Amino acid sequence: MSGRKDFLTTTLRELIGGKSAASVEKAFGITTAGGLVNHYPRRYLDRGNLTPFDKVEVGVPVTILATIKGVDSRRMQQKRGFILVVSVSDGVESMELTFFNQKWRERELKVGRSGLFAGTVSEFRGVRTLTHPQYSLFTDTGNGVLEEIDAITEFTGEIIPVYPSSQSLASWQIQAAIDIVLTSADQLTDPLPTELVTKHGFMTKLQSLQAIHQPKNHEEIGRATERIKYEEAFVLLALMRQRKSNAKSALAHARGGSDSALTPEFDLSLPFDLTQGQIAVGEEIAADLAQGVPMTRLLQGDVGSGKTIVSIRAMLTVIESGGQIALLAPTEVLAVQHCESLRRFLKGVTSRPIHVELLTGAMSVPNRRRILLDTQSGDVDVLIGTHALLEDNVQFFDLGLIVIDEQHRFGVEQRATMLTKGKDELRPHLLVMTATPIPRTVALTVFGDLDVSTLVESPSLRAEIQTFLVPTSGEPRLVERVWERMAEEVAAGNRVFVVCPSISPSETDPKSDKSSGREPLASVEETYDALTARYPQISFEKLHGALDSNAKREAMRRFEGIAEPKVDVLIATTVIEVGVDIPAATMIIVLNAERFGISQLHQLRGRIGRGSKPGVCILVHASTQSAASTHRLEAVRDSRDGFALSQKDLEIRGEGDVLGQDQSGALSSLRLLKVIEDLDFIDKVRHEIDELFTSKLWGQVMETIDIFEIQRAEYLEKS
């Protein structure tokens, strides 16, 4: 194990020198040997057979046999540095080799030397050119032709790895650095048990790295890829399995029981019947809460599936047993909404007053002090807040349940901080919620340390919503009609959301101007000014992240109609994306809709149709959008099924964008394994993990997944 630790955690400065290490760190943030050897090629090129000069084509990779006829080094005119131009010939025709800021190559690229040169052909001022070509020069051994034949055979048969690169660090430079690093990797501890390596006929860890970076043939690449994909799945799932086991080995206060009265009273006070899904998930949660081990459950459901009701029923179970609730929300707007909706829903519980408080960073010191004291003494039943709840001075008398809304907005470290706030070293129960539905198979992988409950039904009172796409060019009358339709909705006594991708014109994309061919982004400020001037009879309000807490709260209260002066149209950024519940809102207009993903558009659309009236969603999009944007918008227009849309989003964009910050962070250690494409493969690995977990080998497995892998997984999940 020590060899693996010593090698993978060795700094690149020690292995490849300070200057090269600094270049790698600047380009990719990689500082260790382990980070660099996990920077795999994105594709491979066969260097191929020799190409005669008269067959060379611009834009095509070639390998040529040539003799150097001239070398010219000079300063560049337009920017700092040198350009080295080497003229080569096959005896009849000529080409040029160009190197930027590599004047030192003059020492080996001498006139009269012959060699093999490989690269992609470009053309500059009518001259065919290879820029930064790979090359192998012949040595003068006295054997002449024989030496050339051997070199040609070796050089043209080589497979060239092509790495993800940057402007400052080319693929061949990355390859050179990795080659140096691998010379130090004479032994590596394998994170896979020997039994599994033998069972599957895998390469060793070192062999797989050598084969992926320095392949002799394509069969080697295939075997190395299979081995590394298995290792990535194995390490991630093993860590998830161990973390779940650790959570289940902790102790918690069993909550609830047959004599609970608050939940039935709450159910009877609701103006609608619970769905079968809500009842079933509620029973799962109640069974968890009744155990002496902490619940760790993910509750996912589509927009309007009733997650809030399910979570309130869980809260009441805990409150009945004397416990307190911490509700953690990602934004202040959502925290305020939760506070107001909880107070509204809990009015139906009359047998015992439920004390709900909101903790924000903007409240006065006396008010904050009062809430903290009441929470610590146990007088507060439910404390709602954003990251302010994570602070050390927020202490509970008996924290029984933590509810985290929009789990993907919080990292593992923040979740762990809340879990330390229990009483007498007992761990609180944990319920995390997400309104970004993901297929269950993916959820089981990403949230491997959590039990997963899914709400698939929507309450019957959810109104119908029609979705329309409106391009900004082609038919100007269509855009005009959008604003007329908005005015009609307001005249009917309804509320309207208008969503913009930016706050002010200064924030808009610098590429979005007429000269670039891209249309400018809509901003809250400009849209507000334009609409207030055009419709003076309508009351508009702005809402965005740059406003202070009081301004946000007052804007929402006026839009809800519970404060004066009432607001008809709320012009906002995506701060209203999740959780905002305004039954009177029946229309949402999303400007520059092409800039948003499927899940985000689906969440935004979920802000309307929450009452009994039907809703209208209008997605105004730029005509210069890409094909992928078109597919996204058409998918949202044609479906309201969040799970179906999530699957479509996964197909279009890949799991990294769809799963959100924390979720994709957990997958960032996956370089070759693709969660969507390899679900069946991952499922097989999970079954092997489950078998190992109950065997004597498990201790060895967790020891072998050394400290570097654990630190990497934890870091990525917190990112």
Number of C-alpha atoms within 10 A of each C-alpha: 15 10 12 21 16 15 21 21 16 17 19 25 15 12 20 18 12 13 10 17 21 16 17 23 14 14 15 15 13 19 19 21 25 22 18 22 20 19 17 20 20 12 10 16 11 15 18 15 14 17 15 14 20 10 7 17 15 13 11 10 18 25 25 23 21 23 22 21 20 15 16 12 19 12 13 13 9 6 7 9 13 16 18 23 21 23 19 25 18 17 10 7 11 18 22 24 21 19 18 15 16 14 16 10 13 15 7 9 18 15 15 11 16 22 19 21 23 24 20 17 21 17 15 8 6 7 11 18 23 24 18 18 19 15 15 16 17 16 14 11 8 8 9 11 9 11 14 19 11 11 18 21 12 11 21 19 15 17 18 20 21 18 19 15 17 12 7 10 16 15 16 17 16 21 22 11 20 23 16 12 22 19 10 11 17 10 15 18 17 18 23 21 16 11 10 11 16 11 9 9 11 19 18 21 19 16 17 22 23 21 20 23 25 20 20 15 13 14 11 18 20 14 17 25 19 16 22 23 18 19 20 19 26 20 23 21 24 24 19 20 19 16 15 17 13 11 17 16 12 14 16 23 25 20 24 23 15 5 7 16 16 21 18 12 15 19 16 13 16 13 7 11 13 17 16 13 19 24 13 15 19 19 14 15 22 19 15 20 27 18 16 18 20 25 26 21 21 23 24 24 23 25 27 22 22 19 21 16 18 21 22 19 20 23 24 26 25 28 24 18 15 16 26 27 27 25 23 27 26 19 20 24 23 23 23 26 20 23 19 16 14 19 15 10 14 21 12 16 19 12 9 9 11 18 16 17 22 20 22 18 14 11 13 9 10 9 10 16 12 11 19 20 17 18 24 17 13 19 16 22 26 26 23 25 25 22 16 15 23 18 10 10 11 17 20 25 21 23 30 31 30 26 23 24 28 20 26 21 15 22 20 19 14 13 18 11 13 23 21 13 23 23 17 10 12 20 24 31 28 23 22 22 23 21 23 24 25 27 15 14 14 16 20 18 22 22 17 20 22 23 16 19 20 23 23 19 16 17 16 12 14 16 15 15 18 16 20 15 18 20 18 19 14 9 10 11 10 16 15 11 12 16 15 12 14 22 18 12 20 19 13 8 11 18 24 28 27 22 27 25 21 21 23 15 15 9 12 16 13 12 13 13 13 9 8 10 10 16 20 17 22 20 23 24 18 14 20 19 11 11 16 14 11 11 13 9 10 15 16 22 19 21 25 20 15 9 11 12 17 11 14 19 17 15 23 25 19 17 26 18 16 11 13 11 12 17 22 26 26 25 25 26 21 20 19 21 18 24 25 21 20 19 16 21 28 28 28 27 24 28 23 24 27 24 17 18 19 28 26 17 22 26 22 25 29 23 26 30 27 23 17 14 17 16 24 22 25 20 25 21 22 21 16 15 16 11 8 12 20 16 16 23 22 15 17 25 18 12 14 19 14 23 19 16 22 22 19 18 23 22 13 16 14 16 21 18 14 23 24 16 19 21 27 20 23 26 23 16 20 20 15 18 21 17 21 16 12 12 15 12 15 24 16 12 19 21 11 14 20 14 12 16 18 9 10 9 13 18 11 12 19 18 11 17 20 17 15 14 20 15 11 16 21 16 17 20 21 18 16
